Amino acid sequence: MCPDREILSAYLDGEIAPPWDDAMADHIASCDKCRAVIAGLQSTQRALQREPAVDWQESMERVRRRILTGESLQPRRVTLWRRQVSLPLPVTVLAAALLLTLGIALVMLATRADMGYIRVTKAPAGGTEYQFAVPYDKVEALLKSVGGNDANIESVMTLPKNVKLVPVGEPRMGKATEFLRKKP
């Protein structure tokens, strides 16, 4: 059974006492897996030795001065307004696009009373059916634009239940059930 990585690291650092160090050397000589782990640890060790030494004396002196002056060693509190937040560019762009979309949606909802909508569907008879929703003061303009010169347009207007309609003159308005759709 092979020793774990920590034991192999201790062997490499010379921390294994005799006679176990001889047994480890014999095992490593006969085991390809452990030799590979030792080789990886040695390469890491060499890479770390090539790095320059960290100058810890300056930070140690700064801590000593803070202790002598009685200054707290706790990090200073950062207020919300001074805090800097760094976000990756794609996240920032996505957040900006989301805020822009939300702003446009809110503006559209605020002005929804002045806006109508159009829904285009397939009619049961196979034609195309256009459904319009417009404010009451815009109905006349809608009917003029839809009617035009075409006399073959069939119009059905659905009004809310609380609206009382008094038919006067032509064109005659009636309930949708009174009109049968023509089948081609």
FIKOLZA-1660 file (N, C-alpha, C; in steps of 0.1 Angstrom, whole numbers, plus 5000, padded with zeros to 4 digits):
% residues 184
   i   px   py   pz ch aa at
   1 5008 4988 5000  A  M  N
   1 5000 5000 5000  A  M CA
   1 5009 5012 5000  A  M  C
   2 5006 5022 4992  A  C  N
   2 5014 5034 4990  A  C CA
   2 5011 5044 5001  A  C  C
   3 5021 5052 5006  A  P  N
   3 5018 5062 5016  A  P CA
   3 5011 5074 5009  A  P  C
   4 5004 5082 5017  A  D  N
   4 4997 5093 5011  A  D CA
   4 5007 5105 5008  A  D  C
   5 5002 5115 5002  A  R  N
   5 5010 5126 4997  A  R CA
   5 5017 5134 5008  A  R  C
   6 5010 5135 5020  A  E  N
   6 5017 5142 5031  A  E CA
   6 5029 5134 5036  A  E  C
   7 5028 5121 5037  A  I  N
   7 5039 5113 5042  A  I CA
   7 5051 5114 5032  A  I  C
   8 5048 5114 5019  A  L  N
   8 5058 5115 5008  A  L CA
   8 5065 5129 5009  A  L  C
   9 5057 5139 5012  A  S  N
   9 5062 5153 5014  A  S CA
   9 5071 5153 5026  A  S  C
  10 5067 5147 5037  A  A  N
  10 5076 5147 5049  A  A CA
  10 5089 5139 5046  A  A  C
  11 5088 5128 5038  A  Y  N
  11 5100 5121 5035  A  Y CA
  11 5110 5130 5026  A  Y  C
  12 5104 5137 5017  A  L  N
  12 5112 5146 5008  A  L CA
  12 5119 5157 5017  A  L  C
  13 5112 5162 5027  A  D  N
  13 5117 5172 5036  A  D CA
  13 5127 5167 5046  A  D  C
  14 5129 5153 5047  A  G  N
  14 5138 5147 5057  A  G CA
  14 5132 5146 5071  A  G  C
  15 5119 5146 5072  A  E  N
  15 5112 5146 5085  A  E CA
  15 5108 5131 5089  A  E  C
  16 5112 5121 5081  A  I  N
  16 5109 5107 5085  A  I CA
  16 5121 5102 5093  A  I  C
  17 5119 5097 5105  A  A  N
  17 5130 5092 5113  A  A CA
  17 5134 5078 5109  A  A  C
  18 5147 5074 5111  A  P  N
  18 5151 5060 5109  A  P CA
  18 5144 5050 5118  A  P  C
  19 5141 5039 5114  A  P  N
  19 5144 5031 5102  A  P CA
  19 5133 5033 5091  A  P  C
  20 5123 5041 5094  A  W  N
  20 5113 5043 5084  A  W CA
  20 5117 5050 5072  A  W  C
  21 5127 5058 5072  A  D  N
  21 5132 5065 5060  A  D CA
  21 5138 5056 5050  A  D  C
  22 5145 5045 5055  A  D  N
  22 5150 5035 5046  A  D CA
  22 5139 5027 5040  A  D  C
  23 5129 5024 5047  A  A  N
  23 5117 5016 5042  A  A CA
  23 5110 5025 5031  A  A  C
  24 5109 5038 5034  A  M  N
  24 5103 5047 5024  A  M CA
  24 5111 5047 5011  A  M  C
  25 5124 5048 5012  A  A  N
  25 5133 5049 5001  A  A CA
  25 5132 5036 4993  A  A  C
  26 5131 5024 4999  A  D  N
  26 5130 5012 4992  A  D CA
  26 5116 5012 4984  A  D  C
  27 5106 5016 4991  A  H  N
  27 5092 5016 4985  A  H CA
  27 5092 5026 4973  A  H  C
  28 5098 5038 4974  A  I  N
  28 5097 5048 4963  A  I CA
  28 5105 5042 4951  A  I  C
  29 5116 5035 4954  A  A  N
  29 5125 5030 4943  A  A CA
  29 5117 5019 4935  A  A  C
  30 5108 5012 4942  A  S  N
  30 5100 5001 4935  A  S CA
  30 5086 5006 4930  A  S  C
  31 5082 5017 4934  A  C  N
  31 5068 5021 4930  A  C CA
  31 5068 5033 4921  A  C  C
  32 5063 5031 4909  A  D  N
  32 5062 5042 4898  A  D CA
  32 5053 5054 4903  A  D  C
  33 5042 5050 4909  A  K  N
  33 5032 5060 4913  A  K CA
  33 5039 5070 4924  A  K  C
  34 5045 5064 4934  A  C  N
  34 5052 5072 4944  A  C CA
  34 5063 5080 4938  A  C  C
  35 5071 5075 4929  A  R  N
  35 5082 5082 4922  A  R CA
  35 5076 5094 4915  A  R  C
  36 5065 5093 4908  A  A  N
  36 5059 5104 4901  A  A CA
  36 5054 5115 4911  A  A  C
  37 5049 5111 4923  A  V  N
  37 5044 5121 4933  A  V CA
  37 5057 5128 4938  A  V  C
  38 5067 5121 4941  A  I  N
  38 5080 5127 4946  A  I CA
  38 5085 5136 4935  A  I  C
  39 5085 5133 4923  A  A  N
  39 5090 5141 4912  A  A CA
  39 5082 5154 4911  A  A  C
  40 5069 5153 4912  A  G  N
  40 5060 5165 4912  A  G CA
  40 5063 5174 4924  A  G  C
  41 5065 5168 4936  A  L  N
  41 5068 5176 4948  A  L CA
  41 5082 5183 4947  A  L  C
  42 5091 5176 4941  A  Q  N
  42 5105 5182 4939  A  Q CA
  42 5104 5194 4929  A  Q  C
  43 5096 5192 4918  A  S  N
  43 5095 5203 4909  A  S CA
  43 5088 5215 4915  A  S  C
  44 5078 5213 4924  A  T  N
  44 5072 5224 4931  A  T CA
  44 5082 5230 4941  A  T  C
  45 5089 5222 4947  A  Q  N
  45 5100 5228 4956  A  Q CA
  45 5110 5236 4949  A  Q  C
  46 5114 5232 4937  A  R  N
  46 5124 5240 4929  A  R CA
  46 5117 5253 4925  A  R  C
  47 5105 5252 4921  A  A  N
  47 5098 5265 4916  A  A CA
  47 5097 5275 4928  A  A  C
  48 5094 5270 4940  A  L  N
  48 5093 5279 4951  A  L CA
  48 5106 5285 4955  A  L  C
  49 5117 5277 4953  A  Q  N
  49 5130 5282 4957  A  Q CA
  49 5135 5293 4947  A  Q  C
  50 5129 5293 4935  A  R  N
  50 5133 5303 4925  A  R CA
  50 5126 5316 4928  A  R  C
  51 5115 5316 4935  A  E  N
  51 5107 5328 4938  A  E CA
  51 5115 5337 4948  A  E  C
  52 5114 5350 4946  A  P  N
  52 5122 5359 4956  A  P CA
  52 5115 5358 4970  A  P  C
  53 5123 5360 4980  A  A  N
  53 5119 5360 4994  A  A CA
  53 5109 5372 4996  A  A  C
  54 5099 5369 5004  A  V  N
  54 5089 5380 5007  A  V CA
  54 5095 5388 5018  A  V  C
  55 5094 5401 5017  A  D  N
  55 5099 5410 5027  A  D CA
  55 5088 5412 5038  A  D  C
  56 5089 5405 5048  A  W  N
  56 5079 5405 5059  A  W CA
  56 5082 5415 5070  A  W  C
  57 5094 5420 5070  A  Q  N
  57 5099 5429 5081  A  Q CA
  57 5091 5442 5081  A  Q  C
  58 5088 5447 5069  A  E  N
  58 5080 5460 5068  A  E CA
  58 5066 5458 5074  A  E  C
  59 5059 5448 5071  A  S  N
  59 5046 5446 5076  A  S CA
  59 5046 5442 5091  A  S  C
  60 5057 5435 5095  A  M  N
  60 5058 5432 5110  A  M CA
  60 5061 5445 5118  A  M  C
  61 5069 5454 5112  A  E  N
  61 5071 5467 5119  A  E CA
  61 5059 5475 5120  A  E  C
  62 5050 5475 5109  A  R  N
  62 5038 5483 5109  A  R CA
  62 5029 5478 5120  A  R  C
  63 5028 5464 5122  A  V  N
  63 5019 5459 5132  A  V CA
  63 5025 5462 5146  A  V  C
  64 5038 5462 5148  A  R  N
  64 5044 5466 5160  A  R CA
  64 5041 5480 5164  A  R  C
  65 5042 5489 5154  A  R  N
  65 5039 5503 5157  A  R CA
  65 5024 5505 5161  A  R  C
  66 5015 5498 5154  A  R  N
  66 5001 5499 5158  A  R CA
  66 4998 5494 5172  A  R  C
  67 5005 5483 5176  A  I  N
  67 5004 5478 5190  A  I CA
  67 5009 5488 5200  A  I  C
  68 5020 5494 5197  A  L  N
  68 5026 5503 5207  A  L CA
  68 5018 5516 5208  A  L  C
  69 5012 5520 5197  A  T  N
  69 5004 5533 5198  A  T CA
  69 4990 5530 5203  A  T  C
  70 4986 5517 5205  A  G  N
  70 4973 5514 5210  A  G CA
  70 4962 5513 5199  A  G  C
  71 4966 5515 5186  A  E  N
  71 4957 5514 5175  A  E CA
  71 4951 5500 5173  A  E  C
  72 4939 5499 5170  A  S  N
  72 4933 5486 5168  A  S CA
  72 4939 5479 5156  A  S  C
  73 4940 5466 5158  A  L  N
  73 4946 5458 5147  A  L CA
  73 4934 5453 5138  A  L  C
  74 4922 5455 5142  A  Q  N
  74 4911 5452 5134  A  Q CA
  74 4911 5460 5121  A  Q  C
  75 4906 5455 5110  A  P  N
  75 4906 5463 5098  A  P CA
  75 4896 5474 5099  A  P  C
  76 4899 5485 5093  A  R  N
  76 4890 5497 5094  A  R CA
  76 4877 5494 5087  A  R  C
  77 4866 5499 5093  A  R  N
  77 4853 5497 5087  A  R CA
  77 4852 5505 5074  A  R  C
  78 4847 5499 5064  A  V  N
  78 4845 5507 5051  A  V CA
  78 4830 5509 5050  A  V  C
  79 4826 5522 5049  A  T  N
  79 4812 5525 5047  A  T CA
  79 4807 5521 5034  A  T  C
  80 4794 5520 5033  A  L  N
  80 4788 5516 5020  A  L CA
  80 4792 5525 5008  A  L  C
  81 4793 5538 5011  A  W  N
  81 4795 5548 5000  A  W CA
  81 4810 5548 4995  A  W  C
  82 4819 5543 5004  A  R  N
  82 4833 5543 5000  A  R CA
  82 4837 5529 4994  A  R  C
  83 4829 5519 4995  A  R  N
  83 4832 5506 4991  A  R CA
  83 4833 5506 4976  A  R  C
  84 4843 5500 4971  A  Q  N
  84 4845 5498 4956  A  Q CA
  84 4841 5483 4953  A  Q  C
  85 4833 5482 4943  A  V  N
  85 4828 5469 4938  A  V CA
  85 4834 5467 4924  A  V  C
  86 4840 5456 4923  A  S  N
  86 4846 5453 4909  A  S CA
  86 4838 5441 4903  A  S  C
  87 4833 5443 4892  A  L  N
  87 4825 5433 4885  A  L CA
  87 4832 5430 4872  A  L  C
  88 4831 5417 4867  A  P  N
  88 4836 5415 4854  A  P CA
  88 4828 5422 4843  A  P  C
  89 4834 5425 4832  A  L  N
  89 4827 5433 4822  A  L CA
  89 4814 5426 4817  A  L  C
  90 4814 5413 4814  A  P  N
  90 4801 5407 4809  A  P CA
  90 4790 5409 4820  A  P  C
  91 4793 5408 4832  A  V  N
  91 4783 5409 4843  A  V CA
  91 4778 5423 4843  A  V  C
  92 4787 5433 4842  A  T  N
  92 4783 5447 4842  A  T CA
  92 4774 5450 4830  A  T  C
  93 4777 5445 4818  A  V  N
  93 4769 5448 4806  A  V CA
  93 4756 5441 4808  A  V  C
  94 4755 5429 4813  A  L  N
  94 4742 5422 4815  A  L CA
  94 4734 5430 4825  A  L  C
  95 4740 5435 4836  A  A  N
  95 4732 5443 4846  A  A CA
  95 4727 5455 4840  A  A  C
  96 4735 5462 4832  A  A  N
  96 4731 5475 4825  A  A CA
  96 4719 5472 4815  A  A  C
  97 4720 5461 4808  A  A  N
  97 4710 5458 4798  A  A CA
  97 4697 5454 4806  A  A  C
  98 4698 5447 4817  A  L  N
  98 4686 5443 4825  A  L CA
  98 4680 5456 4830  A  L  C
  99 4688 5465 4836  A  L  N
  99 4682 5478 4841  A  L CA
  99 4675 5486 4830  A  L  C
 100 4681 5486 4818  A  L  N
 100 4676 5494 4807  A  L CA
 100 4662 5488 4803  A  L  C
 101 4662 5474 4802  A  T  N
 101 4650 5467 4798  A  T CA
 101 4639 5470 4809  A  T  C
 102 4642 5469 4821  A  L  N
 102 4633 5471 4832  A  L CA
 102 4628 5486 4831  A  L  C
 103 4636 5495 4829  A  G  N
 103 4632 5509 4828  A  G CA
 103 4622 5511 4816  A  G  C
 104 4625 5505 4805  A  I  N
 104 4616 5507 4793  A  I CA
 104 4603 5500 4796  A  I  C
 105 4603 5488 4803  A  A  N
 105 4591 5482 4806  A  A CA
 105 4582 5490 4816  A  A  C
 106 4589 5497 4825  A  L  N
 106 4581 5505 4835  A  L CA
 106 4575 5517 4828  A  L  C
 107 4583 5523 4819  A  V  N
 107 4577 5535 4811  A  V CA
 107 4565 5530 4803  A  V  C
 108 4566 5519 4796  A  M  N
 108 4555 5514 4788  A  M CA
 108 4543 5511 4797  A  M  C
 109 4545 5505 4809  A  L  N
 109 4534 5502 4818  A  L CA
 109 4528 5515 4823  A  L  C
 110 4536 5525 4825  A  A  N
 110 4530 5538 4830  A  A CA
 110 4522 5545 4819  A  A  C
 111 4525 5543 4806  A  T  N
 111 4518 5549 4796  A  T CA
 111 4508 5539 4789  A  T  C
 112 4506 5528 4795  A  R  N
 112 4498 5517 4789  A  R CA
 112 4483 5522 4786  A  R  C
 113 4478 5531 4794  A  A  N
 113 4464 5536 4792  A  A CA
 113 4463 5543 4779  A  A  C
 114 4474 5549 4774  A  D  N
 114 4473 5556 4761  A  D CA
 114 4476 5547 4749  A  D  C
 115 4481 5535 4752  A  M  N
 115 4486 5526 4741  A  M CA
 115 4475 5515 4739  A  M  C
 116 4474 5510 4727  A  G  N
 116 4466 5499 4725  A  G CA
 116 4475 5487 4721  A  G  C
 117 4469 5476 4718  A  Y  N
 117 4477 5465 4713  A  Y CA
 117 4470 5458 4701  A  Y  C
 118 4477 5451 4694  A  I  N
 118 4471 5443 4682  A  I CA
 118 4476 5429 4684  A  I  C
 119 4466 5420 4682  A  R  N
 119 4470 5406 4683  A  R CA
 119 4465 5399 4670  A  R  C
 120 4473 5393 4663  A  V  N
 120 4470 5387 4650  A  V CA
 120 4469 5372 4652  A  V  C
 121 4458 5366 4648  A  T  N
 121 4456 5351 4650  A  T CA
 121 4449 5346 4637  A  T  C
 122 4449 5333 4636  A  K  N
 122 4442 5326 4625  A  K CA
 122 4428 5325 4629  A  K  C
 123 4419 5329 4620  A  A  N
 123 4405 5328 4622  A  A CA
 123 4400 5314 4620  A  A  C
 124 4389 5310 4626  A  P  N
 124 4384 5296 4625  A  P CA
 124 4381 5293 4610  A  P  C
 125 4377 5303 4602  A  A  N
 125 4374 5301 4588  A  A CA
 125 4386 5300 4579  A  A  C
 126 4398 5301 4585  A  G  N
 126 4410 5300 4577  A  G CA
 126 4417 5313 4574  A  G  C
 127 4410 5324 4576  A  G  N
 127 4416 5337 4573  A  G CA
 127 4425 5342 4585  A  G  C
 128 4428 5355 4584  A  T  N
 128 4436 5361 4595  A  T CA
 128 4427 5370 4603  A  T  C
 129 4428 5369 4616  A  E  N
 129 4419 5378 4624  A  E CA
 129 4428 5387 4632  A  E  C
 130 4424 5400 4632  A  Y  N
 130 4432 5410 4639  A  Y CA
 130 4424 5415 4651  A  Y  C
 131 4429 5414 4663  A  Q  N
 131 4422 5419 4674  A  Q CA
 131 4429 5431 4679  A  Q  C
 132 4422 5442 4681  A  F  N
 132 4427 5455 4686  A  F CA
 132 4422 5458 4699  A  F  C
 133 4430 5464 4708  A  A  N
 133 4426 5469 4720  A  A CA
 133 4431 5484 4721  A  A  C
 134 4421 5493 4721  A  V  N
 134 4425 5507 4721  A  V CA
 134 4416 5515 4731  A  V  C
 135 4420 5526 4736  A  P  N
 135 4412 5534 4744  A  P CA
 135 4399 5539 4737  A  P  C
 136 4389 5542 4745  A  Y  N
 136 4376 5545 4739  A  Y CA
 136 4377 5558 4730  A  Y  C
 137 4386 5567 4733  A  D  N
 137 4386 5579 4725  A  D CA
 137 4393 5577 4711  A  D  C
 138 4400 5565 4710  A  K  N
 138 4407 5562 4698  A  K CA
 138 4399 5552 4688  A  K  C
 139 4387 5548 4693  A  V  N
 139 4380 5538 4685  A  V CA
 139 4376 5543 4671  A  V  C
 140 4372 5555 4671  A  E  N
 140 4367 5561 4658  A  E CA
 140 4379 5562 4648  A  E  C
 141 4390 5566 4652  A  A  N
 141 4402 5566 4644  A  A CA
 141 4406 5553 4639  A  A  C
 142 4405 5543 4648  A  L  N
 142 4408 5529 4644  A  L CA
 142 4399 5524 4634  A  L  C
 143 4386 5526 4635  A  L  N
 143 4376 5521 4626  A  L CA
 143 4378 5528 4612  A  L  C
 144 4382 5541 4612  A  K  N
 144 4384 5547 4599  A  K CA
 144 4396 5541 4592  A  K  C
 145 4407 5538 4600  A  S  N
 145 4419 5533 4594  A  S CA
 145 4417 5518 4589  A  S  C
 146 4409 5511 4596  A  V  N
 146 4407 5497 4593  A  V CA
 146 4397 5496 4581  A  V  C
 147 4387 5504 4581  A  G  N
 147 4376 5503 4571  A  G CA
 147 4381 5507 4557  A  G  C
 148 4387 5519 4556  A  G  N
 148 4392 5523 4543  A  G CA
 148 4382 5522 4532  A  G  C
 149 4386 5517 4520  A  N  N
 149 4377 5516 4509  A  N CA
 149 4372 5501 4508  A  N  C
 150 4377 5492 4516  A  D  N
 150 4373 5478 4515  A  D CA
 150 4360 5476 4522  A  D  C
 151 4350 5471 4514  A  A  N
 151 4337 5469 4520  A  A CA
 151 4335 5455 4525  A  A  C
 152 4345 5446 4523  A  N  N
 152 4344 5432 4527  A  N CA
 152 4350 5429 4541  A  N  C
 153 4352 5440 4549  A  I  N
 153 4358 5438 4562  A  I CA
 153 4347 5435 4572  A  I  C
 154 4348 5425 4580  A  E  N
 154 4338 5421 4590  A  E CA
 154 4344 5426 4603  A  E  C
 155 4336 5434 4611  A  S  N
 155 4341 5439 4624  A  S CA
 155 4332 5434 4635  A  S  C
 156 4339 5430 4645  A  V  N
 156 4332 5426 4658  A  V CA
 156 4338 5434 4669  A  V  C
 157 4330 5441 4676  A  M  N
 157 4335 5449 4687  A  M CA
 157 4330 5443 4700  A  M  C
 158 4339 5440 4709  A  T  N
 158 4336 5435 4722  A  T CA
 158 4337 5446 4732  A  T  C
 159 4327 5449 4739  A  L  N
 159 4327 5460 4749  A  L CA
 159 4326 5454 4763  A  L  C
 160 4331 5461 4773  A  P  N
 160 4329 5456 4787  A  P CA
 160 4315 5455 4790  A  P  C
 161 4311 5446 4800  A  K  N
 161 4298 5444 4803  A  K CA
 161 4291 5456 4809  A  K  C
 162 4298 5465 4816  A  N  N
 162 4292 5476 4822  A  N CA
 162 4289 5488 4812  A  N  C
 163 4292 5487 4799  A  V  N
 163 4290 5497 4790  A  V CA
 163 4276 5495 4783  A  V  C
 164 4268 5506 4784  A  K  N
 164 4255 5506 4778  A  K CA
 164 4256 5512 4764  A  K  C
 165 4252 5505 4754  A  L  N
 165 4253 5510 4740  A  L CA
 165 4239 5512 4734  A  L  C
 166 4237 5523 4729  A  V  N
 166 4224 5526 4722  A  V CA
 166 4226 5527 4707  A  V  C
 167 4221 5517 4700  A  P  N
 167 4223 5518 4685  A  P CA
 167 4215 5529 4679  A  P  C
 168 4221 5537 4671  A  V  N
 168 4214 5548 4664  A  V CA
 168 4219 5548 4650  A  V  C
 169 4210 5546 4641  A  G  N
 169 4213 5547 4627  A  G CA
 169 4222 5536 4622  A  G  C
 170 4228 5537 4610  A  E  N
 170 4236 5527 4604  A  E CA
 170 4251 5531 4606  A  E  C
 171 4260 5523 4607  A  P  N
 171 4259 5508 4607  A  P CA
 171 4253 5503 4620  A  P  C
 172 4247 5492 4619  A  R  N
 172 4240 5486 4630  A  R CA
 172 4250 5478 4638  A  R  C
 173 4249 5480 4651  A  M  N
 173 4258 5473 4660  A  M CA
 173 4250 5462 4667  A  M  C
 174 4256 5450 4669  A  G  N
 174 4248 5440 4676  A  G CA
 174 4258 5431 4683  A  G  C
 175 4252 5420 4688  A  K  N
 175 4260 5410 4696  A  K CA
 175 4267 5401 4686  A  K  C
 176 4279 5396 4690  A  A  N
 176 4287 5387 4682  A  A CA
 176 4279 5374 4678  A  A  C
 177 4270 5370 4687  A  T  N
 177 4262 5358 4684  A  T CA
 177 4252 5360 4672  A  T  C
 178 4249 5373 4669  A  E  N
 178 4239 5375 4658  A  E CA
 178 4246 5374 4645  A  E  C
 179 4259 5374 4644  A  F  N
 179 4266 5373 4632  A  F CA
 179 4272 5360 4630  A  F  C
 180 4269 5354 4619  A  L  N
 180 4276 5341 4616  A  L CA
 180 4287 5343 4607  A  L  C
 181 4298 5337 4610  A  R  N
 181 4310 5339 4601  A  R CA
 181 4308 5331 4588  A  R  C
 182 4312 5337 4577  A  K  N
 182 4311 5331 4564  A  K CA
 182 4322 5321 4563  A  K  C
 183 4319 5309 4558  A  K  N
 183 4329 5299 4556  A  K CA
 183 4332 5299 4541  A  K  C
 184 4345 5299 4537  A  P  N
 184 4349 5300 4523  A  P CA
 184 4344 5287 4515  A  P  C
% end
